Each structure stands twice: as C-alpha cells, then as structure tokens.
Amino acid sequence: MAMNFRSFEEFWSFYVSQHSKASTRRWHFAGTVSALLCFLLAILLGRWIFLLLGPIVGYGLAWYSHFFVEGNIPATFGYPLWSFLCDLKMFSLMLTGRMDREIKRLGKRPIIQAF
C-alpha cells in the first residue's frame, strides 16, 4: 500500500471504504470484542496467555473478513497504528448504532447483506 494520507480523517475515509460490506464490519466487531474479553480474562484470571491470544483472535477474525468476505488486503499491513485507531472508532460507532450514519456522511452507501 503506497498511499499517502495527510490526516486521520483522510485515512478514516479510506478505512471505511475498505469495510464496505456489513459482514466485514461484523467480523471486525467480533474480533474486537474477543480481544477485549481476552484482555479482561488475563487480568481477572492472571493467565497471561490471554494477552497473547487477544491480538491473534482479534486480528484473525478481522483479517479473515478481508481475505474471504471483502476481498481486499487489510490496511493494518501498511498502516498498523491508524488501522488500530480506526478499528476502535468503527467499534464504538457500531456499538452506539451510528456506523451506518457515518458511512452515509462519507458518501459510501452500506451494502445490505443477510449476514
């Protein structure tokens, strides 16, 4: 990925375009929830293996969605920090039911899918 982004907002617009399918966003949501649960389990149970499993499960689900659902390369490969921050933003927008509104704001229509 040899793109130059001048701001987070510019990258955010690109990031949303790379998550055009609702099922891709759902896989990301599941990955983020899984990673957060692993982090919580590591703290509560004192089993630090969960700290290792969190990113593996979280990124695994997200990357699955890119390769097998969306059909593109994860932005994480070229922009790991901005991608992580955008994933958290997308997660919070999905959690509060505002992601579809954000897609429309950016001029990208959500693709309706059964899953």
Secondary structure, DSSP 8 states (H G I E B T S, - for coil): -----SSHHHHHHHHHHTT-BHHHHHHHHHHHHHHHHHHHHHHHH--THHHHHHHHHHHHHHHHIIIIII-S--GGGT-HHHHHHHHHHHHHHHHTT-HHHHHHHTT---B----
